[in-house]
Amino acid sequence: MTVKQHNLQRLSNAQLLLLNMFEHDLSETDLESLRKNLVKFLNSKLQDELNTVIKAKKMTPKDINFDETGDNRTEYLAKIRAKS
C-alpha cells in the first residue's frame, strides 16, 4: 500500500508526523537505526504500562514469575484477571 492510498484512511498523529519528517529517502543504515529507535521507544512505553498495571494490581515478582514456555498461560491469565 502506498502512502497515497493509505491517506484515504485516517492516519494517527504519529503517522502524520513521521510522514512529514521523512519526505526524503533514507539510507538502509539510517532506516535500520530509525527502526531500532522506534522499537526502543515502544518498548519503553510498554514497560511503563506494565509497571502501572503491576502497581495497580499490587503484584509481586512471585505473581509475575511463570513458566516462560507458556504451559500454564491460561491459568496465569485467570489469576491476573481475578485480582482486578
PAMAR-725603 format. One line per field, with one value per residue: residue in three letters; x, y, z of N, C-alpha, C, O, CB in turn. Coordinates in steps of 0.02 Angstrom, whole numbers, padded with zeros to 5 digits. Atoms other than C-alpha are relative to their C-alpha. Glycine has a CB too. Layout:
REM PAMAR-725603
resn: ALA_...
n_c1: X_...
n_c2: Y_...
n_c3: Z_...
ca_c1: X_...
ca_c2: Y_...
ca_c3: Z_...
c_c1: X_...
c_c2: Y_...
c_c3: Z_...
o_c1: X_...
o_c2: Y_...
o_c3: Z_...
cb_c1: X_...
cb_c2: Y_...
cb_c3: Z_...
REM end
This chain:
REM PAMAR-725603
resn: MET_THR_VAL_LYS_GLN_HIS_ASN_LEU_GLN_ARG_LEU_SER_ASN_ALA_GLN_LEU_LEU_LEU_LEU_ASN_MET_PHE_GLU_HIS_ASP_LEU_SER_GLU_THR_ASP_LEU_GLU_SER_LEU_ARG_LYS_ASN_LEU_VAL_LYS_PHE_LEU_ASN_SER_LYS_LEU_GLN_ASP_GLU_LEU_ASN_THR_VAL_ILE_LYS_ALA_LYS_LYS_MET_THR_PRO_LYS_ASP_ILE_ASN_PHE_ASP_GLU_THR_GLY_ASP_ASN_ARG_THR_GLU_TYR_LEU_ALA_LYS_ILE_ARG_ALA_LYS_SER
n_c1: 00042_-00040_00021_00058_00058_00011_00029_00072_00020_-00023_-00067_-00009_-00044_-00069_-00012_-00006_-00064_-00054_00002_-00026_-00071_-00041_00022_-00055_-00024_-00055_-00042_00019_-00028_00042_00065_-00010_-00007_00066_00040_-00023_00021_00073_00012_-00019_00052_00061_-00015_00002_00070_00028_-00024_00036_00068_-00006_-00013_00062_00046_-00027_00014_00072_00024_-00041_-00031_-00069_-00038_00024_00061_-00014_-00049_00035_-00036_-00005_00019_00071_00039_00054_00019_00071_00008_-00032_00043_00060_-00023_-00007_00066_00037_-00023_00030
n_c2: -00059_-00060_-00054_-00034_00043_00004_-00064_00005_00019_-00047_00011_-00026_-00058_00025_00017_-00062_-00030_00038_-00012_-00067_-00003_00041_-00008_00020_00068_00011_00058_00060_-00007_-00046_00032_00049_-00039_-00027_00057_00019_-00052_00005_00059_-00019_-00045_00039_00043_-00042_-00013_00063_00011_-00048_00026_00061_-00021_-00029_00056_00037_-00039_-00005_00066_00018_00064_00011_00039_00069_00000_-00006_00051_00059_00041_-00037_00042_-00012_00059_-00018_-00067_-00011_-00004_-00062_-00056_00002_-00025_-00073_-00030_00007_-00052_-00066
n_c3: 00000_00004_-00045_00030_-00011_-00072_-00022_00004_-00067_-00051_-00027_-00068_-00003_00005_00070_00038_-00018_00033_00072_00013_-00017_00044_00070_00044_-00011_-00047_00016_-00037_-00067_-00036_-00011_-00054_-00061_-00016_-00023_-00067_-00046_-00010_-00042_-00068_-00025_-00014_-00057_-00060_-00014_-00024_-00068_-00044_-00008_-00041_-00069_-00025_-00015_-00057_-00060_-00011_-00022_-00057_00016_-00024_00049_00001_00040_00072_00019_00024_00047_00063_00057_00012_-00018_-00046_00018_-00012_-00073_-00021_00020_-00043_-00065_00006_00008_-00063_-00046_00014
ca_c1: 00000_00073_00067_-00056_-00175_-00154_-00204_-00381_-00390_-00368_-00186_-00137_-00045_00114_00097_00071_00221_00332_00272_00310_00480_00537_00484_00655_00734_00849_00994_00971_01084_00979_00818_00886_00937_00765_00681_00787_00749_00562_00568_00661_00530_00384_00468_00489_00304_00259_00368_00287_00114_00168_00236_00072_-00029_00087_00069_-00119_-00144_-00016_00076_00238_00381_00312_00145_00227_00356_00278_00340_00402_00360_00178_00122_00017_-00026_-00215_-00206_-00088_-00202_-00352_-00252_-00210_-00388_-00455_-00353_-00448
ca_c2: 00000_00165_00321_00399_00251_00245_00429_00377_00304_00406_00421_00442_00598_00494_00428_00603_00668_00529_00553_00738_00710_00583_00653_00606_00434_00369_00250_00071_00108_00256_00156_00019_00148_00228_00058_00016_00184_00163_-00011_00058_00195_00074_-00046_00095_00138_-00045_-00059_00097_00023_-00144_-00058_00038_-00124_-00213_-00071_-00056_-00243_-00246_-00389_-00461_-00539_-00708_-00662_-00623_-00764_-00900_-01038_-00950_-01099_-01047_-01214_-01129_-00971_-00990_-01021_-00873_-00755_-00811_-00773_-00597_-00561_-00621_-00486_-00345
ca_c3: 00000_-00049_00059_-00061_-00048_00140_00156_00111_00286_00445_00496_00677_00733_00749_00572_00503_00599_00533_00355_00364_00445_00316_00148_00080_00062_00198_00178_00234_00382_00433_00411_00525_00655_00647_00666_00818_00898_00869_00945_01097_01115_01102_01223_01348_01333_01356_01511_01585_01556_01630_01785_01804_01796_01918_02043_02020_02046_02188_02106_02173_02075_02126_02045_01879_01880_01773_01662_01505_01397_01413_01484_01618_01525_01538_01725_01746_01648_01751_01910_01849_01796_01963_02051_01967
c_c1: 00045_-00026_-00062_-00064_-00018_-00032_-00076_-00029_00027_00069_00003_00046_00073_00018_00010_00067_00058_00001_00029_00075_00044_-00026_00055_00022_00058_00041_-00024_00026_-00043_-00069_00005_00007_-00067_-00045_00019_-00022_-00076_-00017_00019_-00053_-00062_00011_-00003_-00072_-00034_00021_-00034_-00070_00000_00011_-00063_-00049_00025_-00014_-00074_-00028_00039_00032_00072_00039_-00023_-00063_00015_00053_-00038_00043_00000_-00017_-00074_-00044_-00060_-00027_-00073_-00013_00029_-00044_-00063_00018_00006_-00068_-00041_00020_-00033_-00069
c_c2: 00062_00052_00034_-00040_-00001_00064_00000_-00020_00052_-00021_00029_00061_-00021_-00017_00063_00034_-00035_00010_00068_00005_-00035_00002_-00020_-00071_-00001_-00060_-00060_00002_00045_-00030_-00051_00035_00028_-00056_-00019_00052_-00001_-00060_00015_00045_-00039_-00048_00039_00015_-00063_-00015_00046_-00025_-00062_00017_00029_-00056_-00039_00037_00000_-00066_-00026_-00069_-00002_-00036_-00073_-00006_00000_-00049_-00063_-00036_00032_-00042_00009_-00057_00018_00070_00016_00009_00066_00060_00003_00028_00076_00033_-00003_00054_00067_00008
c_c3: 00000_00050_-00026_00011_00075_00027_-00004_00068_00048_00025_00071_-00002_-00006_-00073_-00043_00014_-00035_-00075_-00018_00013_-00052_-00072_-00049_00018_00050_-00024_00040_00072_00044_00015_00058_00067_00023_00028_00071_00051_00013_00044_00073_00032_00019_00058_00066_00020_00028_00072_00050_00014_00044_00073_00032_00020_00061_00065_00017_00027_00061_-00009_00026_-00055_-00005_-00044_-00075_-00024_-00019_-00051_-00069_-00061_-00017_00019_00045_-00014_00016_00075_00026_-00017_00044_00069_-00002_-00004_00064_00050_-00012_00029
o_c1: 00089_-00082_-00107_-00115_-00077_-00067_-00108_-00087_00074_00080_-00029_00080_00114_00073_00054_00100_00102_00054_00066_00110_00102_-00041_00042_00009_00099_00016_-00060_-00008_-00057_-00097_-00041_-00021_-00083_-00080_-00025_-00042_-00098_-00062_-00018_-00071_-00090_-00036_-00028_-00089_-00075_-00020_-00051_-00093_-00043_-00020_-00075_-00080_-00016_-00033_-00093_-00074_00027_00030_00106_00009_-00022_-00072_-00021_00069_-00061_00091_-00053_-00023_-00096_-00104_-00113_-00051_-00088_-00049_-00001_-00052_-00086_-00023_-00015_-00081_-00082_-00019_-00030_-00100
o_c2: 00068_00046_00050_-00011_00000_00062_00042_-00005_00089_-00078_00079_00073_00015_-00002_00065_00059_-00003_00017_00075_00042_-00016_-00050_-00028_-00095_00044_-00103_-00053_-00021_00030_-00019_-00055_00013_00026_-00045_-00030_00034_00010_-00056_-00004_00035_-00030_-00059_00013_00012_-00059_-00036_00025_-00024_-00070_-00012_00018_-00053_-00057_00006_-00009_-00065_-00081_-00112_00049_-00061_-00103_-00055_-00031_-00050_-00099_-00008_00040_-00016_-00012_-00056_-00013_00104_00069_00054_00098_00105_00057_00064_00110_00083_00041_00070_00111_00061
o_c3: 00042_00076_00013_00029_00093_00077_00026_00083_00032_00043_00086_-00052_-00035_-00096_-00085_-00031_-00063_-00105_-00066_-00022_-00063_-00101_-00108_00073_00051_-00060_00089_00118_00102_00069_00099_00117_00082_00078_00113_00107_00069_00086_00118_00090_00073_00098_00116_00079_00074_00113_00106_00071_00088_00117_00092_00073_00104_00115_00075_00068_00085_00036_00031_-00103_-00058_-00079_-00114_-00083_00025_-00078_-00099_-00116_-00070_00004_00039_00032_00042_00096_00070_00024_00062_00098_00045_00031_00077_00095_00030_00021
cb_c1: -00048_00000_00057_00012_00013_00066_00028_-00021_00026_-00050_00055_00029_-00011_00010_-00057_-00057_00010_-00007_-00073_-00037_00011_00002_-00021_00060_00021_-00026_00075_00028_00072_-00009_-00023_00062_00051_-00032_00008_00076_00020_-00035_00042_00068_-00016_-00021_00069_00038_-00037_00021_00076_-00003_-00031_00056_00057_-00032_-00005_00077_00025_-00035_00005_-00042_00000_00000_00075_-00016_-00043_00022_00051_-00069_-00031_00069_00015_-00010_00043_00026_00013_-00042_00035_00069_-00019_-00026_00067_00043_-00038_00012_00075_-00004
cb_c2: 00000_00029_00051_00012_-00072_-00013_00057_-00050_-00071_00004_00031_-00054_00039_-00061_-00042_00047_-00002_-00074_-00005_00051_-00031_-00072_00073_00050_-00033_-00011_00016_-00063_00026_00065_-00036_-00043_00057_00031_-00060_-00007_00068_-00006_-00061_00037_00054_-00039_-00033_00066_00024_-00058_00010_00069_-00016_-00044_00050_00046_-00047_-00011_00072_00018_-00049_00001_-00012_-00042_00002_-00024_00060_00070_-00013_00017_-00071_00029_-00074_00016_-00050_-00004_00011_-00057_-00059_00008_-00007_-00073_-00032_00018_-00035_-00070_00008_00011
cb_c3: 00061_-00071_00010_-00076_-00025_00036_-00041_-00054_00019_00058_-00045_00047_00065_00045_-00028_00017_00076_00016_-00025_00042_00068_00025_-00012_00006_-00066_00073_00014_-00036_-00003_-00039_-00064_-00014_-00011_-00063_-00047_00001_-00027_-00068_-00026_00000_-00052_-00063_-00009_-00013_-00063_-00046_00004_-00033_-00068_-00026_00002_-00053_-00062_-00009_-00009_-00066_-00057_00065_-00076_00067_00017_00072_00017_-00016_00057_-00029_-00004_-00008_00014_-00072_00035_00072_-00074_-00027_00034_-00032_-00073_00008_00019_-00062_-00055_00031_-00006_-00075
REM end
